[in-house]
Amino acid sequence: MAVFPTLNDFVIKCREITRVSELWHSSLDFLYERKIKMVSYHSDDAQKPGSKPLGMVIDGFPDAWICEYLEKELFRIDPIPHLASVTSRPFRWSEASELVRLTPEGRQYMKRLATAGIGDGLAIQVFGPNMRNAYVGLGFGPDDPNMTADEIFELQCAAQIAHLRYCELTEQRQQSSEHLSPREIEILQWIARGKSNSVIADILGISRHTVDTITRRIFDKLDVNDRTTAAIRGLGSGLVRYRRGGVV
């Protein structure tokens, strides 16, 4: 018997939930009951239950793909989250090249995705207060369910409802976190482009010591310990954005 026979059942459950961990697991239950095999959620403070916020939460994807995505920093060239942020409707991952002219790096990523053995999926942008928007990726796995427009709309509604509830549950944490200064955002953008601190110093005309100090401050504010995770959180939060040709 399904845990959530209807979208309304899920809405009622979300309204009752008081813990982020319960919201995450309930959302997975709803999605997995509806032919979804893999879920990723990207926001400024996406948090796996029991861990620190990292900007990205993933469930169901093969470990090999997750390792490749993070270790090879494929998030730098993944065009799908940015495309979702400027597209008014959910779309299939495989449609990305039809919706926008991809960069060579973007085309390279789409080829990797197509040969990763995880099948197609849906890209959904969800919206929250004070620009707390997020990207939701829903993977189909190797067996494409050929969803109807109504089924896709139901998934979009569920993702939006869950995101709004997440924003409510974490509102105090979000308000209490320190915000990055314009200079810190500028340096984070260069970090996300793969530039070293010495190169960033040359670009900005400041000392390497200053860049080192600001980078440590960025890590503290984002609650991260390395450049890759800082870049992921910057992308998830919208502090770092893509344009045609790369990160901006």
Secondary structure by P-SEA (a helix, b strand, c coil): ccccccaaaaaaaaaacccaaaaaaaaaaaaaaccccbbbbbccccccccccccccccccccaaaaaaaaccccccccaaaaaaaacccccccccccccccccaaaaaaaaaaaaccccbbbbbbbbbcccccbbbbbbbccccccccaaaaaaaaaaaaaaaaaaaaaaaaaaaabbbbcaaaaaaaaaaaacccaaaaaaaacccaaaaaaaaaaaaaaaccccaaaaaaaaaaaccccccccccc
